Amino acid sequence: MTAIVLLRLWADLRSVAPPDMAVSLRKCERAADSPVDSVLVTGVPLLPFDDCEVIVCAPSALLMPSGQHVGVRVDASSPAGQAAAFSAVGSADWIHLDASTQTDWTMIPAENIISACDGTPTQVAVSALTAEQVPGLAFALELGVDALVLLPPGGESGEALWEAAAIARAQRAERDESVRTAGREHTDDAPVLTTGVVTSINPGGVGDRVALDFTSLLRMGEGALVGSSAKLLSLVHGETIQGTLVPARPFRVNAGPVHSYILLAGSSAISARVKYLEEVRPGDNVQIVDAHGNARSLTVGRCKIEPRPLLQISFEADGASGQVFLQQAETVRMLVESGDELQARSVTEIQVGDRLRVRRTVKGTHVGRAISARVEER
């Protein structure tokens, strides 16, 4: 079980003249009533700081005084900065989301990078300019940043900033470890399928249904994993079965309405990814699986969105409840256990008590990425 990581406090001394750095550091520690973990400077200071780590901030990099590269510094509020941050996930020790004004976007960029770094060795440091920003950053997505970067106190607002950071650090230290590790006690994020039992079938109204046409043919028994919750996805069979009134479309999965999630290719216990069907575009790679969880990647060639009548199929798996909306049509099928066999059964023939093939995970998602925080979807 992963232990809680102490929230670190960095003193941002980049604008402080070297002779005044020691005095500024003492002000920070008095305001926080605790030691500072690191100081952020623009050049190697003349005098060493004995009790805290020194991080040298280059235009786009974080360095140790020795010149060793330990991270990247990016503009938190710019798209280019976020792109640079995403590219450093997994390879850099630290990503510093920098902010220069109180109007700069901070929370949304922080949440995006926190979700991307979750489960990787990369840690996130974010500049907080006001006391009001501190709690949100310290507990963003229930995980929080790994370090707060704070300017030296220069008045009441500066004192309040450091006091808020000290309170947040204490709260993080006291937080129940089960919150931090929610979802990490299981390793079922890989595309391993289980059984879901149908509990109800109801009309789902008319919705904008998405049919995904792939650039390769699906095999019998294969389909895509879709559902209303990223934690419970059901296997929707491809249109590989010849009907009496309509021809087969062995390149297609009639995946459901626009709100549904679909599992993307490359998903695993560490990097499970989903997208809303409305967001899927030609060129996206979707994870195609069979009843046993064998997976391969197919590329989307076309997305067809049309208003169609829907069915709401609710089910339970391992004590969790999920649902999937699918077009009310004989050509839309789900894999159903029938004795020792599996049948691709039309959704118009599905009954309460039928046993479906589903994928269950305990992790929620943020912007399509699996995160180790509690996320409830109904």
RODO-2510 file (C-alpha; in nm, 4 decimals, decimal comma):
residues 378
     n   res          X          Y          Z
     1     m     0,0000     0,0000     0,0000
     2     t     0,1377     0,3401    -0,0988
     3     a     0,2002     0,5807     0,1881
     4     i     0,0811     0,9381     0,1787
     5     v     0,3433     1,1771     0,0427
     6     l     0,4023     1,4813     0,2612
     7     l     0,3066     1,8083     0,0961
     8     r     0,6317     1,9947     0,0329
     9     l     0,6751     2,3712     0,0600
    10     w     0,9082     2,5533    -0,1780
    11     a     1,0168     2,9108    -0,1161
    12     d     1,0219     3,1011    -0,4452
    13     l     1,3293     3,3243    -0,4091
    14     r     1,3788     3,3940    -0,7795
    15     s     1,3146     3,7661    -0,7352
    16     v     1,5233     3,7961    -0,4180
    17     a     1,8784     3,9290    -0,4352
    18     p     2,1332     3,6668    -0,3235
    19     p     2,2445     3,8590    -0,0122
    20     d     1,8819     3,8726     0,1074
    21     m     1,7913     3,5094     0,0434
    22     a     1,8734     3,3816     0,3907
    23     v     1,6576     3,6507     0,5527
    24     s     1,3692     3,5786     0,3140
    25     l     1,3926     3,2082     0,3885
    26     r     1,3697     3,2711     0,7626
    27     k     1,0569     3,4836     0,7043
    28     c     0,9004     3,1960     0,5122
    29     e     0,9756     2,9489     0,7885
    30     r     0,8403     3,1799     1,0578
    31     a     0,5180     3,2337     0,8622
    32     a     0,4738     2,8601     0,8092
    33     d     0,5955     2,7733     1,1588
    34     s     0,7830     2,4874     0,9978
    35     p     1,0921     2,4260     0,7851
    36     v     1,0895     2,4914     0,4117
    37     d     1,1739     2,1883     0,2005
    38     s     1,3282     2,3613    -0,1018
    39     v     1,4203     2,7037    -0,2319
    40     l     1,3711     2,8008    -0,5948
    41     v     1,6376     3,0383    -0,7295
    42     t     1,7515     3,1661    -1,0685
    43     g     2,1217     3,1082    -1,0122
    44     v     2,3481     2,9150    -0,7800
    45     p     2,3401     3,1123    -0,4511
    46     l     2,6643     3,2467    -0,3091
    47     l     2,5998     3,0800     0,0254
    48     p     2,4588     2,7283     0,0583
    49     f     2,1337     2,6587     0,2379
    50     d     2,2201     2,3927     0,4912
    51     d     1,8697     2,2843     0,5873
    52     c     1,6838     2,2746     0,2559
    53     e     1,7280     2,1702    -0,1031
    54     v     1,8253     2,4253    -0,3665
    55     i     1,6559     2,4073    -0,7074
    56     v     1,7823     2,6308    -0,9846
    57     c     1,5121     2,7514    -1,2228
    58     a     1,6228     2,7862    -1,5853
    59     p     1,3824     2,9237    -1,8505
    60     s     1,2218     2,5834    -1,9037
    61     a     1,4085     2,3480    -1,6714
    62     l     1,4675     2,2736    -1,3053
    63     l     1,8285     2,1985    -1,2157
    64     m     2,0318     2,1031    -0,9136
    65     p     2,3255     2,3375    -0,8366
    66     s     2,5475     2,0701    -0,9925
    67     g     2,3618     2,1159    -1,3210
    68     q     2,1713     1,7876    -1,2965
    69     h     1,8338     1,8111    -1,4695
    70     v     1,5501     1,7285    -1,2277
    71     g     1,2427     1,8676    -1,3976
    72     v     1,0703     2,1165    -1,6238
    73     r     0,9158     2,4568    -1,5624
    74     v     0,6145     2,5503    -1,7726
    75     d     0,3620     2,8312    -1,7951
    76     a     0,0562     2,6840    -1,6265
    77     s    -0,1989     2,8891    -1,8176
    78     s    -0,0747     2,8424    -2,1749
    79     p    -0,1664     2,5490    -2,4023
    80     a     0,1989     2,5209    -2,5043
    81     g     0,2995     2,4972    -2,1401
    82     q     0,0508     2,2212    -2,0720
    83     a     0,1670     2,0326    -2,3795
    84     a     0,5270     2,0563    -2,2578
    85     a     0,4193     1,9324    -1,9159
    86     f     0,2366     1,6323    -2,0607
    87     s     0,5424     1,5393    -2,2667
    88     a     0,7555     1,5323    -1,9499
    89     v     0,5271     1,2998    -1,7538
    90     g     0,7107     0,9829    -1,6582
    91     s     1,0563     1,1102    -1,7537
    92     a     1,1028     1,4182    -1,5331
    93     d     1,1281     1,4080    -1,1541
    94     w     0,9308     1,7321    -1,1224
    95     i     0,6927     1,9423    -1,3281
    96     h     0,6609     2,3008    -1,2025
    97     l     0,3434     2,4753    -1,3177
    98     d     0,4429     2,8389    -1,2860
    99     a     0,2042     3,1326    -1,2552
   100     s     0,2940     3,5000    -1,2604
   101     t    -0,0415     3,6690    -1,1926
   102     q    -0,3467     3,5863    -0,9844
   103     t    -0,5587     3,5839    -1,3010
   104     d    -0,3576     3,2970    -1,4538
   105     w    -0,5423     2,9675    -1,4760
   106     t    -0,4135     2,7402    -1,2008
   107     m    -0,6660     2,4784    -1,0879
   108     i    -0,7620     2,3261    -1,4237
   109     p    -0,3990     2,2951    -1,5435
   110     a    -0,3034     2,1472    -1,2062
   111     e    -0,5834     1,8903    -1,2182
   112     n    -0,4904     1,7902    -1,5724
   113     i    -0,1243     1,7348    -1,4845
   114     i    -0,2006     1,5639    -1,1523
   115     s    -0,4206     1,3112    -1,3325
   116     a    -0,1507     1,2521    -1,5946
   117     c     0,1220     1,2020    -1,3311
   118     d    -0,0816     0,9719    -1,1078
   119     g     0,0874     0,6317    -1,1048
   120     t     0,4148     0,7696    -1,2484
   121     p     0,7357     0,8814    -1,0710
   122     t     0,6818     1,2416    -1,1809
   123     q     0,5797     1,4872    -0,9078
   124     v     0,3910     1,8135    -0,9499
   125     a     0,4800     2,1532    -0,8020
   126     v     0,2440     2,4472    -0,8556
   127     s     0,2864     2,8170    -0,7801
   128     a     0,0172     2,9411    -0,5407
   129     l    -0,0188     3,3192    -0,5255
   130     t    -0,3063     3,3532    -0,2783
   131     a    -0,4177     3,1763     0,0373
   132     e    -0,7474     3,0954    -0,1329
   133     q    -0,5696     2,8834    -0,3952
   134     v    -0,3895     2,6643    -0,1432
   135     p    -0,6660     2,4229    -0,0297
   136     g    -0,7787     2,3583    -0,3855
   137     l    -0,4265     2,2763    -0,4995
   138     a    -0,3402     2,0727    -0,1912
   139     f    -0,6421     1,8465    -0,2422
   140     a    -0,7031     1,8710    -0,6176
   141     l    -0,8686     1,5526    -0,7474
   142     e    -0,8390     1,4257    -0,3882
   143     l    -0,4692     1,3629    -0,4588
   144     g    -0,3252     1,7131    -0,4485
   145     v    -0,0016     1,8569    -0,5760
   146     d     0,3284     1,7317    -0,4369
   147     a     0,4685     2,0786    -0,3677
   148     l     0,3405     2,4338    -0,3294
   149     v     0,5693     2,7079    -0,4610
   150     l     0,5214     3,0239    -0,2534
   151     l     0,6631     3,3759    -0,2666
   152     p     0,8196     3,5112     0,0549
   153     p     0,5707     3,6861     0,2853
   154     g     0,5577     4,0586     0,2163
   155     g     0,2581     4,1664     0,4207
   156     e    -0,0641     4,0266     0,5626
   157     s    -0,1570     3,8484     0,2407
   158     g     0,1861     3,6883     0,2240
   159     e     0,1646     3,5750     0,5849
   160     a    -0,1809     3,4283     0,5168
   161     l    -0,0455     3,2416     0,2134
   162     w     0,2184     3,0626     0,4177
   163     e    -0,0209     2,9973     0,7054
   164     a    -0,2669     2,8375     0,4622
   165     a     0,0120     2,6223     0,3205
   166     a     0,1141     2,5075     0,6693
   167     i    -0,2463     2,4149     0,7492
   168     a    -0,2787     2,2246     0,4217
   169     r     0,0427     2,0361     0,4925
   170     a    -0,0841     1,9352     0,8362
   171     q    -0,4185     1,8265     0,6915
   172     r    -0,2453     1,6194     0,4262
   173     a    -0,0307     1,4514     0,6912
   174     e    -0,3392     1,3602     0,8949
   175     r    -0,5469     1,2431     0,6021
   176     d    -0,6550     0,8815     0,6171
   177     e    -0,4262     0,6752     0,3977
   178     s    -0,7238     0,4875     0,2596
   179     v    -0,8300     0,8050     0,0784
   180     r    -0,4943     0,8357    -0,0905
   181     t    -0,4883     0,4709    -0,1894
   182     a    -0,8529     0,4316    -0,2889
   183     g    -0,8557     0,2104    -0,5950
   184     r    -0,4952     0,0916    -0,5589
   185     e    -0,5659    -0,2293    -0,3715
   186     h    -0,6893    -0,3910    -0,6920
   187     t    -0,5082    -0,4494    -1,0173
   188     d    -0,8093    -0,5088    -1,2384
   189     d    -0,7550    -0,2043    -1,4581
   190     a    -0,6184    -0,4311    -1,7292
   191     p    -0,8878    -0,5382    -1,9774
   192     v    -0,9914    -0,8443    -1,7757
   193     l    -1,3591    -0,9226    -1,8145
   194     t    -1,6011    -1,0430    -1,5515
   195     t    -1,9730    -1,1208    -1,5396
   196     g    -2,2440    -0,8597    -1,5060
   197     v    -2,6028    -0,9671    -1,4355
   198     v    -2,8808    -0,7683    -1,6033
   199     t    -3,1104    -0,6140    -1,3403
   200     s    -3,3461    -0,4079    -1,5580
   201     i    -3,4197    -0,3092    -1,9172
   202     n    -3,6037     0,0153    -1,9852
   203     p    -3,6776     0,2452    -2,2784
   204     g    -3,4001     0,5016    -2,3098
   205     g    -3,5774     0,7599    -2,5222
   206     v    -3,4227     0,8920    -2,8410
   207     g    -3,0582     0,9932    -2,8395
   208     d    -2,7687     1,0700    -3,0701
   209     r    -2,6211     0,7268    -3,1342
   210     v    -2,2592     0,6833    -3,2461
   211     a    -2,1633     0,3992    -3,4800
   212     l    -1,7875     0,3492    -3,5153
   213     d    -1,6627     0,2202    -3,8499
   214     f    -1,3085     0,0844    -3,8271
   215     t    -1,0413     0,0610    -4,0936
   216     s    -1,0033    -0,3129    -4,0247
   217     l    -1,2488    -0,6002    -3,9931
   218     l    -1,3659    -0,7284    -3,6583
   219     r    -1,3679    -1,0993    -3,5844
   220     m    -1,6597    -1,2998    -3,4564
   221     g    -1,6809    -1,2589    -3,0791
   222     e    -1,5050    -0,9209    -3,0721
   223     g    -1,6403    -0,5831    -2,9778
   224     a    -1,5778    -0,2594    -2,7904
   225     l    -1,6177    -0,1804    -2,4203
   226     v    -1,8665     0,1019    -2,3606
   227     g    -2,0888     0,2277    -2,0805
   228     s    -2,2210     0,5211    -1,8825
   229     s    -1,9496     0,4787    -1,6176
   230     a    -1,5797     0,4378    -1,6872
   231     k    -1,5702     0,1933    -1,3959
   232     l    -1,8181    -0,0493    -1,5560
   233     l    -1,8013    -0,1012    -1,9303
   234     s    -1,9927    -0,3707    -2,1169
   235     l    -1,8800    -0,5575    -2,4251
   236     v    -2,0841    -0,4553    -2,7298
   237     h    -2,0397    -0,7026    -3,0144
   238     g    -1,9373    -0,5913    -3,3613
   239     e    -2,1865    -0,6140    -3,6489
   240     t    -2,0183    -0,9269    -3,7820
   241     i    -2,3305    -1,1458    -3,7916
   242     q    -2,5271    -1,1737    -4,1144
   243     g    -2,8974    -1,0941    -4,0700
   244     t    -3,1951    -1,1980    -4,2785
   245     l    -3,2981    -0,8419    -4,3653
   246     v    -2,9728    -0,6436    -4,3506
   247     p    -2,6155    -0,7331    -4,4453
   248     a    -2,3377    -0,7623    -4,1891
   249     r    -2,1093    -0,4664    -4,1290
   250     p    -1,8028    -0,6463    -3,9935
   251     f    -1,6104    -0,3199    -3,9605
   252     r    -1,8687    -0,1559    -3,7304
   253     v    -1,9575    -0,1332    -3,3622
   254     n    -2,2887     0,0373    -3,2897
   255     a    -2,1510     0,1807    -2,9675
   256     g    -2,4333     0,3836    -2,8139
   257     p    -2,5164     0,7489    -2,7483
   258     v    -2,2748     1,0382    -2,7288
   259     h    -2,2438     1,0462    -2,3476
   260     s    -2,1045     0,6928    -2,3227
   261     y    -1,7420     0,6127    -2,2495
   262     i    -1,5388     0,3840    -2,4743
   263     l    -1,2106     0,2163    -2,3821
   264     l    -0,9155     0,3277    -2,5932
   265     a    -0,6261     0,1182    -2,7180
   266     g    -0,3230     0,0755    -2,4955
   267     s    -0,5251     0,0762    -2,1747
   268     s    -0,3684    -0,1097    -1,8858
   269     a    -0,3586    -0,1104    -1,5074
   270     i    -0,1335     0,1967    -1,5174
   271     s    -0,2673     0,3940    -1,8105
   272     a    -0,6329     0,3079    -1,8700
   273     r    -0,7862     0,5654    -2,1049
   274     v    -1,1415     0,6340    -2,2121
   275     k    -1,3164     0,8892    -2,4302
   276     y    -1,6717     1,0062    -2,4605
   277     l    -1,8148     0,8709    -2,7839
   278     e    -1,8885     1,2289    -2,8880
   279     e    -1,5140     1,2987    -2,8745
   280     v    -1,4025     1,0014    -3,0850
   281     r    -1,2572     1,1057    -3,4208
   282     p    -1,1220     0,9259    -3,7288
   283     g    -0,7681     0,8154    -3,6513
   284     d    -0,8391     0,7323    -3,2865
   285     n    -0,7385     0,3840    -3,1760
   286     v    -0,9983     0,1834    -2,9831
   287     q    -0,9351    -0,1263    -2,7733
   288     i    -1,1178    -0,4207    -2,9279
   289     v    -1,1601    -0,7247    -2,7014
   290     d    -1,3152    -1,0685    -2,7097
   291     a    -1,5013    -1,2514    -2,4341
   292     h    -1,1767    -1,3710    -2,2758
   293     g    -1,0184    -1,0254    -2,2588
   294     n    -0,7816    -1,0737    -2,5521
   295     a    -0,7259    -0,7256    -2,6898
   296     r    -0,6059    -0,5542    -3,0043
   297     s    -0,6153    -0,2025    -3,1429
   298     l    -0,8333    -0,0918    -3,4345
   299     t    -0,8329     0,2517    -3,5931
   300     v    -1,1541     0,4479    -3,6353
   301     g    -1,2180     0,5437    -3,9961
   302     r    -1,5589     0,7073    -3,9596
   303     c    -1,8056     0,8084    -3,6878
   304     k    -2,1768     0,8093    -3,7720
   305     i    -2,3967     1,0090    -3,5352
   306     e    -2,7714     0,9739    -3,5876
   307     p    -3,0830     1,0085    -3,3690
   308     r    -3,2048     0,6622    -3,2765
   309     p    -3,4347     0,5004    -3,0145
   310     l    -3,2409     0,3606    -2,7195
   311     l    -3,2634     0,0913    -2,4548
   312     q    -3,1201     0,1373    -2,1053
   313     i    -2,9700    -0,1910    -1,9842
   314     s    -2,8702    -0,1897    -1,6163
   315     f    -2,6523    -0,4575    -1,4583
   316     e    -2,4517    -0,5446    -1,1492
   317     a    -2,0991    -0,6837    -1,1319
   318     d    -1,9047    -0,7656    -0,8154
   319     g    -2,1391    -0,5549    -0,6064
   320     a    -2,1202    -0,2488    -0,8325
   321     s    -2,4020    -0,1153    -1,0503
   322     g    -2,3613    -0,0003    -1,4084
   323     q    -2,5631     0,0707    -1,7175
   324     v    -2,5282     0,1012    -2,0903
   325     f    -2,7546     0,2744    -2,3413
   326     l    -2,7685     0,1068    -2,6825
   327     q    -2,9732     0,1504    -2,9964
   328     q    -3,2963    -0,0489    -2,9910
   329     a    -3,2175    -0,2593    -3,2970
   330     e    -3,1841    -0,6296    -3,3712
   331     t    -2,8382    -0,5765    -3,5198
   332     v    -2,6939    -0,4456    -3,1903
   333     r    -2,5692    -0,7363    -2,9813
   334     m    -2,4033    -0,8081    -2,6491
   335     l    -2,2143    -1,1194    -2,5425
   336     v    -2,4292    -1,3274    -2,3064
   337     e    -2,3253    -1,6380    -2,1132
   338     s    -2,5437    -1,9367    -2,1969
   339     g    -2,4295    -2,2398    -2,0016
   340     d    -2,0721    -2,3060    -2,1048
   341     e    -2,1125    -2,1021    -2,4217
   342     l    -2,1266    -1,7351    -2,5134
   343     q    -2,3884    -1,5987    -2,7506
   344     a    -2,3972    -1,2665    -2,9338
   345     r    -2,7563    -1,1805    -2,8374
   346     s    -2,9561    -0,8892    -2,9770
   347     v    -3,0325    -0,6150    -2,7251
   348     t    -3,3991    -0,6550    -2,8185
   349     e    -3,3803    -1,0094    -2,6760
   350     i    -3,1776    -0,9356    -2,3620
   351     q    -3,3658    -1,0306    -2,0448
   352     v    -3,3324    -0,9614    -1,6734
   353     g    -3,0949    -1,2194    -1,5288
   354     d    -2,8839    -1,2522    -1,8439
   355     r    -2,5105    -1,2675    -1,7719
   356     l    -2,3075    -1,0174    -1,9737
   357     r    -1,9349    -0,9769    -2,0265
   358     v    -1,8219    -0,6542    -1,8608
   359     r    -1,5044    -0,4810    -1,7509
   360     r    -1,4968    -0,3505    -1,3959
   361     t    -1,2331    -0,1215    -1,2486
   362     v    -1,2206     0,0652    -0,9196
   363     k    -1,0546     0,3752    -1,0639
   364     g    -1,2410     0,6809    -1,1797
   365     t    -1,1224     0,9076    -1,4562
   366     h    -1,0316     1,2716    -1,5077
   367     v    -1,0214     1,4006    -1,8660
   368     g    -1,0207     1,0375    -1,9770
   369     r    -0,7293     0,9268    -1,7577
   370     a    -0,7598     0,6781    -1,4748
   371     i    -0,6860     0,8348    -1,1364
   372     s    -0,6519     0,6926    -0,7860
   373     a    -0,9116     0,9255    -0,6361
   374     r    -1,2713     0,8475    -0,5482
   375     v    -1,5048     0,9183    -0,8387
   376     e    -1,8714     0,8204    -0,8245
   377     e    -2,0755     0,7923    -1,1428
   378     r    -2,4453     0,7053    -1,1446
***
